[in-house]
């Protein structure tokens, strides 16, 4: 975990901005806004959980990986970014 810097938050910030803009864009176009929100939340939670399981499962493949809070939180950050990027890349399918 050496070399951890604030610069690592650049990509999540860009992804989050794209996700919010995509959500707002499509929220204006859908007729049933309640089901749209429920669908988005369900997809986001499912994507995050599956990405977190994936990140933690492949952790032992990396030298120096340990199951401590710093590594688990880093996997959580990677899962959050993956979830946001997956959504921002597929938001035009909505």
Secondary structure, 3 states (H helix, E strand, C coil): CCCCCHHHHHHHHHHHHHHHHHHHHHHHHCCCHHHHHHHHHHHHHHHHHHHHHHHHHCHHHCCCCCCCHHHHHHHHHHHHHHHHHHHHHHHHHC
